[in-house]
């Protein structure tokens, strides 16, 4: 998902160049689609920021194998 958000401006530009090879101003529908994509991207970033745990001063513990052989997910320990 993060890669798509980073590539979104490039994809929008390529999309515009594909349909408007002569240049000029982009059509209204392309501007609307770009605005919608920016709103979706900003909303996704805000959602992730508001739903993730905010642990300041914690220690990152990478994924590891538990005693039963299952993978324990990464986590942040300690903090506030």
C-alpha beads as a LAMMPS data file, in Angstrom:
LAMMPS data file: protein, C-alpha beads

80 atoms
79 bonds

1 atom types
1 bond types

-500.0 500.0 xlo xhi
-500.0 500.0 ylo yhi
-500.0 500.0 zlo zhi

Masses

1 110.0

Atoms # bond

1 1 1 0.000 0.000 0.000
2 1 1 2.787 2.426 0.914
3 1 1 4.532 1.789 -2.411
4 1 1 1.314 2.622 -4.265
5 1 1 0.964 5.871 -2.336
6 1 1 4.526 6.812 -3.206
7 1 1 4.058 5.956 -6.884
8 1 1 0.675 7.667 -7.176
9 1 1 2.004 11.003 -8.517
10 1 1 4.113 9.216 -11.133
11 1 1 1.184 7.021 -12.157
12 1 1 -1.074 10.058 -12.453
13 1 1 1.478 11.838 -14.639
14 1 1 1.947 8.756 -16.862
15 1 1 -1.832 8.381 -17.147
16 1 1 -2.120 12.012 -18.200
17 1 1 0.703 11.707 -20.749
18 1 1 -0.898 8.553 -22.170
19 1 1 -4.188 10.346 -22.916
20 1 1 -2.694 13.789 -23.685
21 1 1 0.593 13.189 -25.563
22 1 1 0.410 16.666 -27.128
23 1 1 0.630 18.324 -23.719
24 1 1 -1.494 21.206 -22.577
25 1 1 -3.778 21.378 -19.602
26 1 1 -5.126 18.082 -18.306
27 1 1 -8.818 17.417 -18.839
28 1 1 -11.225 18.121 -15.998
29 1 1 -11.859 14.406 -15.298
30 1 1 -8.114 13.824 -14.817
31 1 1 -7.902 16.650 -12.287
32 1 1 -10.926 15.260 -10.438
33 1 1 -9.416 11.758 -10.369
34 1 1 -6.135 13.149 -9.069
35 1 1 -7.932 15.112 -6.359
36 1 1 -9.827 11.983 -5.315
37 1 1 -6.565 10.017 -5.189
38 1 1 -4.934 12.693 -3.017
39 1 1 -7.910 12.700 -0.626
40 1 1 -7.840 8.895 -0.380
41 1 1 -4.083 8.910 0.243
42 1 1 -4.325 11.583 2.926
43 1 1 -7.250 9.778 4.551
44 1 1 -5.322 6.508 4.606
45 1 1 -2.283 8.188 6.175
46 1 1 -4.469 9.882 8.791
47 1 1 -6.284 6.618 9.553
48 1 1 -3.004 4.765 10.074
49 1 1 -1.684 7.564 12.288
50 1 1 -4.801 7.590 14.459
51 1 1 -5.134 3.816 14.812
52 1 1 -1.509 2.845 15.446
53 1 1 -0.156 2.663 18.973
54 1 1 1.950 5.643 19.870
55 1 1 4.703 4.376 22.151
56 1 1 7.400 6.948 22.834
57 1 1 10.663 5.633 24.219
58 1 1 9.709 2.009 23.626
59 1 1 11.993 -0.739 22.404
60 1 1 11.241 -2.483 19.119
61 1 1 11.219 -6.265 19.431
62 1 1 11.464 -7.969 16.006
63 1 1 9.445 -11.062 15.088
64 1 1 10.765 -14.234 16.663
65 1 1 9.958 -17.913 17.100
66 1 1 8.027 -18.830 20.209
67 1 1 8.627 -21.929 22.301
68 1 1 6.009 -23.859 20.309
69 1 1 7.568 -22.916 16.952
70 1 1 5.014 -20.261 16.045
71 1 1 6.110 -16.854 14.835
72 1 1 5.547 -14.121 17.413
73 1 1 4.763 -10.782 15.726
74 1 1 6.922 -7.721 16.182
75 1 1 5.977 -5.354 18.982
76 1 1 7.094 -2.324 20.932
77 1 1 7.761 -2.843 24.624
78 1 1 8.135 -0.272 27.320
79 1 1 7.596 3.375 26.695
80 1 1 5.323 5.742 28.540

Bonds

1 1 1 2
2 1 2 3
3 1 3 4
4 1 4 5
5 1 5 6
6 1 6 7
7 1 7 8
8 1 8 9
9 1 9 10
10 1 10 11
11 1 11 12
12 1 12 13
13 1 13 14
14 1 14 15
15 1 15 16
16 1 16 17
17 1 17 18
18 1 18 19
19 1 19 20
20 1 20 21
21 1 21 22
22 1 22 23
23 1 23 24
24 1 24 25
25 1 25 26
26 1 26 27
27 1 27 28
28 1 28 29
29 1 29 30
30 1 30 31
31 1 31 32
32 1 32 33
33 1 33 34
34 1 34 35
35 1 35 36
36 1 36 37
37 1 37 38
38 1 38 39
39 1 39 40
40 1 40 41
41 1 41 42
42 1 42 43
43 1 43 44
44 1 44 45
45 1 45 46
46 1 46 47
47 1 47 48
48 1 48 49
49 1 49 50
50 1 50 51
51 1 51 52
52 1 52 53
53 1 53 54
54 1 54 55
55 1 55 56
56 1 56 57
57 1 57 58
58 1 58 59
59 1 59 60
60 1 60 61
61 1 61 62
62 1 62 63
63 1 63 64
64 1 64 65
65 1 65 66
66 1 66 67
67 1 67 68
68 1 68 69
69 1 69 70
70 1 70 71
71 1 71 72
72 1 72 73
73 1 73 74
74 1 74 75
75 1 75 76
76 1 76 77
77 1 77 78
78 1 78 79
79 1 79 80
